[in-house]
């Protein structure tokens, strides 16, 4: 049976993240200091002792989670994945973990992604909402029924938990319609914009140029990408999927189901928090879950 490593996305950050690693491992300290150098500011100061507000800024959150996840993978003595996957931002961590991207290159891309997404949020005031207790098909149909506004299914997190993304007005209308259709909850999320929707197109264009100019290597094991949901080893396909990811939905449920179908029985979460362990269990009850 195969071991899969999964990497979290935005929202998993917490003050103090990575501090114990920095203090206990020379390799971790070296990687953290390399990250400070690449970014041009001491992100470790914010990670280890910053306020929740400071950590919440997209330009801090995304690199912080990426750095923590990758350092955990690189300092884990028995890190030998048969397959990897990452939730949204986590896909970049997964691609460093399986050797597709160098640490510095992955970090530069994540930082550029964060800045581009921040900028796209400022161009189009927009948001996201979590919809609980409705079938995916109903959520999709309601999104499609809203005229004159952009609203799409953005994160297929697990059965009965889908996040929608779109214009502020579109999200407001959709939440009302979801409740009318029997959703247990329809909650606007505290995020800066409509991630994984067509409103991220300005960010996608910027990231595309950066990805095309970055060296991608042959991975040591397949990555199950948010866009395609199947195991990918081909470098060009990995790049294409990574570029498409910003405006396309995160198909997490489908990715985990495919990993299970391909032999994964053990899922190890690599990064801050335990959100993905919970989602994996809801998708496949028999899965063995743990974290580094």
TISE-800656 format. One record per residue: chain; residue number from 1; residue in three letters; x, y negated, z of N, C-alpha, C in turn. Coordinates in pm, whole numbers, plus 50000, padded with zeros to 5 digits. Each point is the difference from the previous one (the first is absolute). Example, Ala and Ser with C-alpha at 12.3 -4.5 7.8 and 13.67 -1.06 7.14 Angstrom:
A 1 Ala 51319 50569 50780 49911 49881 50000 50090 49880 50000
A 2 Ser 49965 49895 49928 50082 49881 50006 49923 49891 50073
***
This chain:
A 1 Unk 50084 50119 50000 49916 49881 50000 50088 49875 50000
A 2 Unk 49946 49893 49942 50084 49881 49977 49977 49889 50103
A 3 Unk 50109 49923 50019 49994 49887 50093 49992 49870 49921
A 4 Unk 49900 49919 50033 49981 49871 49933 50027 49887 50099
A 5 Unk 50070 49898 49956 50022 49881 50082 49916 49887 49944
A 6 Unk 49928 49931 50089 49912 49891 49956 50039 49870 50071
A 7 Unk 49989 49889 49927 50052 49871 50046 49889 49895 50006
A 8 Unk 49986 49932 50116 49888 49907 50019 50014 49868 49924
A 9 Unk 49886 49931 49989 49995 49870 49934 49976 49888 50099
A 10 Unk 49961 49885 49947 49978 49881 50081 49896 50025 50108
A 11 Unk 50026 49946 50119 49905 50018 50111 50058 50087 50111
A 12 Unk 50109 50070 49970 50059 50092 50099 50105 49930 50089
A 13 Unk 50026 49874 49973 50107 49928 50072 49967 49976 50147
A 14 Unk 50104 49991 50083 49982 49963 50142 50129 49937 50050
A 15 Unk 49989 49912 50096 50118 49933 50055 50086 50101 50074
A 16 Unk 50129 50001 49970 50093 50096 50061 50033 50114 49906
A 17 Unk 49937 50001 49881 50021 50112 49906 50145 50012 49956
A 18 Unk 50057 50119 50018 50136 50027 49955 50110 49966 50098
A 19 Unk 49965 49933 50112 50102 49955 50097 50077 50118 50059
A 20 Unk 49928 50106 50036 50065 50118 50058 50097 50065 49901
A 21 Unk 49962 50000 49873 50088 50056 49896 50127 49919 49987
A 22 Unk 49983 49867 49997 50113 49908 49986 50101 50022 50113
A 23 Unk 49947 50022 50120 50087 50013 50118 50062 50138 50017
A 24 Unk 49938 50101 49934 50048 50137 50025 50077 50064 49884
A 25 Unk 49998 49935 49882 50064 50062 49884 50085 49900 49922
A 26 Unk 50126 50037 49977 50090 49912 49923 49951 49983 49857
A 27 Unk 49952 50109 49941 49949 49992 49862 49878 49909 49993
A 28 Unk 49911 50012 50097 49880 49914 50005 50042 49853 50011
A 29 Unk 50094 49973 50089 50047 49862 50020 50057 49944 49870
A 30 Unk 50077 50082 49932 50061 49961 49871 49891 49966 49896
A 31 Unk 49896 50083 49994 49891 49977 49903 49919 49876 50036
A 32 Unk 49972 49981 50129 49927 49881 50043 50079 49872 49965
A 33 Unk 50131 50004 50027 50082 49881 49970 50011 49977 49849
A 34 Unk 50005 50107 49923 50000 49990 49853 49870 49932 49955
A 35 Unk 49887 50036 50064 49870 49940 49966 50001 49849 50029
A 36 Unk 50056 49961 50115 50009 49857 50033 50078 49925 49892
A 37 Unk 50107 50063 49957 50089 49941 49897 49925 49985 49867
A 38 Unk 49932 50105 49957 49928 49999 49872 49889 49894 50001
A 39 Unk 49927 49990 50112 49886 49907 50007 50044 49855 50025
A 40 Unk 50118 49982 50057 50048 49864 50026 49944 49939 50128
A 41 Unk 49935 50082 50083 49957 49955 50133 49996 50123 50090
A 42 Unk 50001 49977 50132 50007 50113 50093 49860 50054 50029
A 43 Unk 49956 50085 49911 49867 50061 50017 49998 50088 50125
A 44 Unk 50117 50050 50040 50006 50085 50120 49955 49922 50124
A 45 Unk 50030 49869 50005 49957 49919 50116 49847 49999 50011
A 46 Unk 49933 49992 49884 49852 49997 49999 49946 50141 50031
A 47 Unk 50065 50102 49940 49955 50138 50023 50012 50038 50148
A 48 Unk 50112 49965 50061 50028 50046 50136 49932 49914 50108
A 49 Unk 49977 49870 49968 49947 49914 50106 49902 49894 49955
A 50 Unk 49956 50006 49875 49907 49900 49948 49859 50020 50050
A 51 Unk 49919 49894 49987 49859 50009 50039 49921 50074 49892
A 52 Unk 49878 50042 50036 49913 50066 49902 49975 49908 49881
A 53 Unk 49985 49870 50029 49975 49902 49893 50116 49995 49901
A 54 Unk 50122 49998 50054 50119 49996 49912 50009 50126 49916
A 55 Unk 49972 50114 50063 50008 50129 49931 49892 50016 49894
A 56 Unk 49890 49925 50014 49885 50013 49910 50023 49934 49865
A 57 Unk 50097 49909 49991 50026 49933 49872 50042 50105 49897
A 58 Unk 49936 50000 49884 50027 50101 49897 50149 50010 49968
A 59 Unk 50069 49885 49995 50142 50000 49963 50088 50065 50108
A 60 Unk 49945 50015 50121 50071 50069 50109 49950 50144 50012
A 61 Unk 49866 50015 50001 49939 50132 50021 50053 50106 49905
A 62 Unk 49995 49968 49870 50034 50102 49900 50146 50046 50011
A 63 Unk 50098 49907 50001 50138 50048 50017 50023 50068 50135
A 64 Unk 49934 49952 50106 50020 50058 50134 49957 50147 50003
A 65 Unk 49883 50029 49946 49950 50139 49999 50088 50087 49912
A 66 Unk 50038 49946 49885 50089 50072 49908 50133 50036 50069
A 67 Unk 50063 49900 50062 50131 50021 50066 49988 50106 50109
A 68 Unk 49899 49985 50085 49982 50095 50111 49982 50143 49947
A 69 Unk 49915 50014 49897 49970 50133 49944 50126 50064 49940
A 70 Unk 50073 49922 49923 50119 50054 49931 50110 50035 50100
A 71 Unk 50019 49912 50099 50104 50028 50102 49966 50129 50075
A 72 Unk 49872 50021 50032 49958 50125 50066 50035 50121 49914
A 73 Unk 49971 49990 49871 50028 50112 49908 50151 50026 49992
A 74 Unk 50078 49892 49987 50144 50014 49978 50074 50047 50125
A 75 Unk 49940 49978 50117 50068 50040 50125 49943 50130 50057
A 76 Unk 49900 50057 49932 49942 50125 50047 50086 50118 49952
A 77 Unk 50057 50080 50091 50094 50105 49960 49939 50110 49913
A 78 Unk 49869 50025 50016 49940 50109 49920 49905 49948 49893
A 79 Unk 50031 49883 49945 49915 49941 49896 50025 50071 49867
A 80 Unk 49913 50096 49968 50013 50073 49873 49861 50018 49940
A 81 Unk 49948 49897 49934 49863 50008 49949 49988 50088 49875
A 82 Unk 49888 50071 49991 49967 50070 49876 49920 49908 49908
A 83 Unk 49937 49900 50062 49923 49901 49926 49981 49878 50090
A 84 Unk 49978 49883 49939 49979 49877 50077 49883 49921 49941
A 85 Unk 49941 49914 50084 49897 49907 49954 49999 49881 50096
A 86 Unk 49958 49885 49950 49990 49882 50085 49869 49928 49973
A 87 Unk 49943 49943 50105 49873 49928 49988 50031 49855 49961
A 88 Unk 49968 49965 49875 50022 49864 49949 50148 49961 50013
A 89 Unk 50032 49905 50088 50140 49961 50024 50088 50121 50030
A 90 Unk 49944 50100 50069 50076 50119 50040 50059 50077 49883
A 91 Unk 49946 49977 49880 50053 50069 49882 50145 49960 49973
A 92 Unk 50035 49876 50033 50138 49954 49983 50092 50071 50100
A 93 Unk 49953 50018 50124 50078 50074 50101 50022 50143 49952
A 94 Unk 49894 50060 49947 50008 50139 49951 50102 50013 49888
A 95 Unk 50008 49898 49916 50092 50005 49885 50146 49981 50041
A 96 Unk 50023 49935 50112 50137 49993 50053 50032 50133 50068
A 97 Unk 49903 50052 50073 50019 50125 50073 50032 50117 49908
A 98 Unk 49944 50003 49878 50029 50112 49910 50107 49966 49896
A 99 Unk 50073 49889 50025 50117 49969 49917 49972 49928 49869
A 100 Unk 49875 49966 49972 49968 49931 49874 50058 49859 50001
A 101 Unk 49989 49933 50115 50051 49863 50014 50107 49993 50108
A 102 Unk 50099 49914 49978 50098 49971 50105 49931 49913 50105
A 103 Unk 50046 50008 50124 49939 49924 50110 49990 49850 49968
A 104 Unk 50113 49942 49956 50001 49855 49973 49904 49964 49887
A 105 Unk 49998 50082 49895 49911 49972 49887 49853 50011 50041
A 106 Unk 49969 50102 50079 49863 50017 50049 49957 49880 50084
A 107 Unk 50092 49953 50087 49969 49886 50087 49978 49873 49918
A 108 Unk 50084 49979 49900 49983 49880 49914 49864 50003 49931
A 109 Unk 49961 50118 49949 49870 50012 49932 49885 49976 50097
A 110 Unk 50011 50055 50120 49894 49983 50100 49985 49852 50037
A 111 Unk 50113 49931 50015 49994 49857 50036 49939 49918 49886
A 112 Unk 50040 50032 49877 49943 49930 49884 49850 50028 49989
A 113 Unk 49962 50124 50027 49859 50040 49999 49921 49920 50103
A 114 Unk 50056 49990 50121 49932 49927 50108 49979 49854 49964
A 115 Unk 50105 49936 49947 49990 49858 49963 49901 49980 49885
A 116 Unk 50003 50091 49903 49910 49991 49884 49854 50020 50044
A 117 Unk 49978 50092 50093 49865 50025 50050 49949 49881 50080
A 118 Unk 50089 49941 50080 49965 49881 50079 49956 49887 49908
A 119 Unk 50075 49983 49893 49971 49895 49902 49865 50025 49930
A 120 Unk 49976 50126 49963 49875 50036 49934 49880 49975 50092
A 121 Unk 50021 50022 50130 49893 49975 50099 49966 49851 50006
A 122 Unk 50105 49917 49985 49977 49855 50007 49928 49949 49876
A 123 Unk 50025 50064 49884 49933 49960 49875 49851 50032 50007
A 124 Unk 49967 50121 50050 49860 50045 50007 49963 50038 50143
A 125 Unk 49933 49911 50074 49957 50038 50135 49911 50125 49991
A 126 Unk 50040 50103 50070 49933 50129 49983 50027 50087 50122
A 127 Unk 49941 50120 50002 50019 50084 50117 49965 50145 49977
A 128 Unk 49990 50075 50110 49970 50142 49996 49904 50034 50114
A 129 Unk 49930 50112 49986 49911 50046 50108 50001 50152 50005
A 130 Unk 49990 50054 50122 49996 50145 50019 49854 50045 50001
A 131 Unk 49970 50101 49921 49864 50054 49994 50004 50142 50058
A 132 Unk 49924 50021 50108 50001 50130 50067 49866 50070 49986
A 133 Unk 50005 50129 49970 49880 50082 50002 49919 50003 49871
A 134 Unk 50060 49960 49890 49931 50011 49870 50084 50085 49906
A 135 Unk 49935 50071 49910 50073 50076 49898 50071 49905 49905
A 136 Unk 50116 50044 49951 50079 49917 49907 49917 49952 49882
A 137 Unk 49920 50091 49946 49921 49969 49880 49902 49884 50026
A 138 Unk 49939 49999 50116 49904 49893 50034 50075 49866 50013
A 139 Unk 50115 50004 50066 50081 49878 50016 50038 49945 49862
A 140 Unk 50045 50089 49913 50040 49959 49863 49882 49938 49924
A 141 Unk 49884 50064 50012 49880 49950 49929 49958 49862 50050
A 142 Unk 50007 49980 50131 49964 49869 50056 50098 49893 49952
A 143 Unk 50129 50031 50000 50101 49905 49951 49971 49961 49854
A 144 Unk 49969 50100 49918 49973 49975 49859 49873 49919 49977
A 145 Unk 49907 50008 50096 49871 49931 49983 50006 49851 50029
A 146 Unk 50109 49953 50059 50010 49859 50038 50048 49918 49880
A 147 Unk 49915 49910 49955 50032 49922 49880 50063 49866 50034
A 148 Unk 50091 49957 49913 50060 49868 50014 50111 49991 50104
A 149 Unk 50030 50110 50069 50108 50004 50100 50084 50125 49977
A 150 Unk 50128 49993 50042 50085 50119 49993 49994 50074 50133
A 151 Unk 49954 50125 49996 50003 50088 50118 50027 50141 49950
A 152 Unk 50102 50065 50056 50035 50136 49957 50034 50087 50120
A 153 Unk 49991 50132 49982 50049 50096 50100 50153 49994 49994
A 154 Unk 50064 49976 50114 50145 49977 50001 50082 50108 50069
A 155 Unk 49951 50051 50112 50074 50104 50075 49908 50117 50031
A 156 Unk 50027 50116 49939 49926 50122 50033 50077 50068 50114
A 157 Unk 49972 49959 50125 50083 50043 50112 49973 50143 50046
A 158 Unk 49874 50036 50010 49957 50136 50034 49850 50006 49974
A 159 Unk 49942 50118 49995 49856 50007 49974 49921 49916 50101
A 160 Unk 49913 49912 49947 49920 49914 50088 50069 49875 50047
A 161 Unk 50123 49975 49951 50072 49876 50035 50065 49943 49875
A 162 Unk 49935 49896 49947 50049 49939 49877 50012 49849 50023
A 163 Unk 50107 49941 49950 50018 49855 50013 49971 49936 49865
A 164 Unk 49919 49892 50004 49972 49927 49876 50079 49870 49998
A 165 Unk 50019 49945 49882 50086 49884 49982 49939 49908 49896
A 166 Unk 50009 49867 50023 49944 49909 49900 49990 49857 50049
A 167 Unk 49923 49918 49926 49981 49860 50037 49924 49994 50133
A 168 Unk 50017 49890 50073 49934 49987 50130 49848 50016 49988
A 169 Unk 49943 49934 49898 49855 50008 49979 49959 50144 49964
A 170 Unk 50079 50062 49914 49973 50138 49959 50001 50096 50118
A 171 Unk 50098 49982 50090 50011 50086 50119 49879 49981 50091
A 172 Unk 49959 49874 50014 49884 49968 50085 49873 50069 49948
A 173 Unk 49975 49987 49869 49882 50063 49938 50008 50152 50012
A 174 Unk 50120 50054 49971 50019 50146 50003 49974 50055 50140
A 175 Unk 50050 49933 50104 49981 50049 50137 49852 50009 50035
A 176 Unk 49922 49899 49959 49855 50004 50025 49936 50119 49930
A 177 Unk 50038 50019 49874 49943 50110 49920 50041 50137 50057
A 178 Unk 50123 50009 50049 50049 50127 50057 49918 50036 50124
A 179 Unk 49973 49898 50084 49921 50024 50123 49859 50046 49962
A 180 Unk 49943 49934 49899 49866 50037 49954 49998 50145 49949
A 181 Unk 50113 50043 49942 50009 50136 49943 50028 50106 50108
A 182 Unk 50020 49954 50125 50018 50095 50110 50141 50013 50053
A 183 Unk 50089 49906 49965 50137 50004 50055 49997 49985 50151
A 184 Unk 50082 50079 50070 50007 49987 50146 50058 49863 50037
A 185 Unk 50102 49961 49922 50061 49868 50021 50048 49945 49867
A 186 Unk 49997 49867 49989 50057 49931 49884 50071 49878 50057
A 187 Unk 50132 50018 50024 50078 49902 50076 50102 49925 49918
A 188 Unk 49990 49867 49986 50109 49925 49935 50129 50021 50080
A 189 Unk 50112 50017 49928 50129 50028 50065 50085 49873 50010
A 190 Unk 50086 49992 50103 50084 49881 50015 50123 50004 49909
A 191 Unk 49976 49997 49868 50113 49999 49905 49993 49872 49917
A 192 Unk 50113 49967 49938 50012 49873 49930 49934 49993 49864
A 193 Unk 49965 50114 49941 49946 49995 49865 49948 50134 49951
A 194 Unk 49963 50002 49871 49938 50119 49940 50106 50093 49941
A 195 Unk 50069 50073 50088 50104 50093 49954 49935 50113 49920
A 196 Unk 50074 50053 49905 49954 50111 49915 49869 49968 49927
A 197 Unk 49996 49878 49946 49887 49958 49917 50053 49917 49883
A 198 Unk 49916 49971 49900 50046 49918 49888 50050 49861 50042
A 199 Unk 49962 49955 50121 50046 49868 50046 50150 49998 50033
A 200 Unk 50063 50117 50002 50145 50009 50023 50081 49997 49868
A 201 Unk 49933 49972 49891 50069 50001 49869 50123 49907 49996
A 202 Unk 49993 49877 50056 50121 49915 49998 50119 50066 50071
A 203 Unk 49971 50072 50108 50107 50070 50075 50051 50119 49919
A 204 Unk 49910 50070 49934 50039 50117 49919 50098 49959 49890
A 205 Unk 49973 49887 49936 50088 49953 49891 50141 49971 50053
A 206 Unk 50007 49934 50115 50130 49968 50060 50076 50127 50040
A 207 Unk 49927 50094 50062 50063 50123 50047 50045 50085 49883
A 208 Unk 49924 49998 49892 50037 50078 49881 50139 49963 49951
A 209 Unk 50026 49869 49991 50132 49952 49955 50110 50049 50094
A 210 Unk 49974 49993 50131 50100 50042 50100 50026 50151 49991
A 211 Unk 49894 50078 49984 50013 50147 49993 50077 50041 49874
A 212 Unk 49968 49934 49889 50068 50033 49873 50150 49974 50008
A 213 Unk 50040 49905 50087 50142 49966 50012 50070 50072 50115
A 214 Unk 49935 50101 50055 50058 50075 50113 50034 50142 49955
A 215 Unk 50112 50052 50051 50042 50137 49966 49917 50100 50079
A 216 Unk 49936 50092 49929 49926 50111 50062 50073 50129 49967
A 217 Unk 50022 50084 50101 50071 50127 49981 49902 50117 49997
A 218 Unk 50049 50114 49957 49919 50123 50001 49971 50036 50146
A 219 Unk 49872 50019 50038 49969 50031 50140 50042 50141 50041
A 220 Unk 50024 50017 50130 50039 50132 50052 49878 50091 50017
A 221 Unk 49881 49940 50005 49875 50077 50009 49888 49913 49945
A 222 Unk 49887 50060 49961 49893 49919 49941 49938 49899 50097
A 223 Unk 49960 49886 49944 49926 49899 50075 49856 50002 49948
A 224 Unk 49906 50005 50094 49858 49999 49964 49953 49855 50009
A 225 Unk 49983 49938 49883 49978 49856 49998 49852 49963 50011
A 226 Unk 49976 49882 50059 49864 49951 50026 49914 49994 49874
A 227 Unk 50064 49969 49887 49925 49980 49876 49965 50132 49933
A 228 Unk 50097 50093 49995 49979 50123 49923 49956 50119 50085
A 229 Unk 50034 49998 50130 49966 50103 50101 50068 50135 49978
A 230 Unk 50082 50013 49898 50070 50128 49976 50150 49982 50025
A 231 Unk 50069 50112 50018 50144 49995 50023 50073 49951 49875
A 232 Unk 50085 49897 50017 50071 49941 49886 50151 50009 50023
A 233 Unk 50070 50045 49896 50147 50005 50003 50063 49912 49892
A 234 Unk 49919 49962 49902 50049 49924 49885 50017 49852 50037
A 235 Unk 50121 49947 49977 50032 49864 50041 49911 49895 49934
A 236 Unk 49976 50015 49870 49915 49901 49931 49858 50000 50056
A 237 Unk 49947 50119 50025 49864 50012 50055 49994 49938 50141
A 238 Unk 50105 50022 50079 50006 49943 50135 49993 49847 49992
A 239 Unk 50081 49943 49910 50000 49853 49982 49862 49949 49958
A 240 Unk 49942 50065 49900 49869 49958 49948 49894 50003 50109
A 241 Unk 50000 50107 50079 49901 50014 50108 50020 49894 50109
A 242 Unk 50127 49969 50027 50033 49901 50103 49954 49861 49956
A 243 Unk 50014 49971 49872 49955 49870 49946 49847 49991 50005
A 244 Unk 49934 50109 49961 49853 50002 49996 49938 49994 50140
A 245 Unk 50079 50039 50101 49945 50016 50135 49936 49874 50058
A 246 Unk 50055 49884 49969 49951 49877 50064 49856 49965 49963
A 247 Unk 49958 50036 49879 49864 49966 49958 49909 50124 49995
A 248 Unk 50054 50116 50032 49924 50126 49995 49971 50049 50142
A 249 Unk 49899 50088 50015 49970 50050 50135 50105 50097 50054
A 250 Unk 50010 50005 50133 50085 50096 50069 49917 50127 50019
A 251 Unk 50031 50103 49923 49922 50125 50007 50067 50096 50100
A 252 Unk 49990 49963 50127 50067 50078 50104 49934 50136 50021
A 253 Unk 49868 50001 50008 49926 50126 50019 50039 50100 49891
A 254 Unk 49995 49954 49876 50028 50086 49885 50146 50047 49999
A 255 Unk 50092 49912 50042 50143 50036 50004 50026 50112 50102
A 256 Unk 49941 49985 50120 50019 50102 50104 49938 50133 49956
A 257 Unk 49882 49993 49940 49935 50122 49950 50088 50070 49897
A 258 Unk 50066 49922 49915 50087 50058 49897 50126 50060 50064
A 259 Unk 50054 49933 50101 50118 50053 50070 49969 50133 50066
A 260 Unk 49880 50008 50061 49956 50125 50062 49986 50109 49893
A 261 Unk 49939 49964 49887 49984 50095 49890 50135 50049 49948
A 262 Unk 50102 49914 50012 50135 50035 49953 50084 50066 50108
A 263 Unk 49939 50035 50112 50070 50080 50101 50040 49930 50128
A 264 Unk 49966 49871 50017 50037 49930 50125 49914 50048 50115
A 265 Unk 50064 50041 50109 49924 50042 50118 50038 49915 50121
A 266 Unk 50117 49935 49991 50047 49917 50112 50025 49858 49949
A 267 Unk 49942 49902 50069 50015 49859 49962 50068 49925 50114
A 268 Unk 50112 49935 49969 50074 49925 50101 49993 49851 49966
A 269 Unk 49945 49920 50093 49992 49856 49977 50133 49937 50037
A 270 Unk 50050 49918 49910 50133 49939 50019 49986 49849 49994
A 271 Unk 49992 49938 50117 49981 49855 50005 49925 49962 50126
A 272 Unk 49971 49871 50018 49928 49958 50121 49855 50051 50001
A 273 Unk 49949 50029 50117 49859 50038 50015 49969 50145 49967
A 274 Unk 49870 50032 50011 49956 50139 49977 49875 50004 49913
A 275 Unk 49975 49893 49926 49878 49989 49919 49990 50113 49898
A 276 Unk 50109 50028 49931 49995 50099 49892 49974 50141 50053
A 277 Unk 50051 50030 50120 49973 50133 50058 49849 50021 50016
A 278 Unk 49932 49895 50048 49856 50007 50018 49927 50018 49868
A 279 Unk 50045 49926 49897 49935 50010 49868 50022 50139 49939
A 280 Unk 50122 50052 50012 50030 50133 49944 49910 50105 50065
A 281 Unk 49983 49991 50131 49915 50096 50072 49853 49994 49953
A 282 Unk 49955 49877 49970 49861 49984 49952 49984 50053 49858
A 283 Unk 50109 49995 49924 49995 50049 49860 50013 50152 49996
A 284 Unk 50091 50054 50085 50024 50145 50002 50020 50044 50145
A 285 Unk 49894 50051 50060 50001 50032 50143 50109 50099 50041
A 286 Unk 50036 50091 49908 50098 50105 50035 50146 49950 49996
A 287 Unk 50021 49881 49950 50138 49949 49987 50065 49983 50137
A 288 Unk 50129 50032 50002 50080 49977 50120 50057 49859 49988
A 289 Unk 49978 49914 50099 50049 49862 49989 50092 49966 50118
A 290 Unk 50099 49915 49972 50091 49953 50105 50065 49872 49950
A 291 Unk 50089 49944 50080 50074 49881 49955 50144 50011 50044
A 292 Unk 50086 49926 49933 50143 49999 50038 50013 49912 50123
***
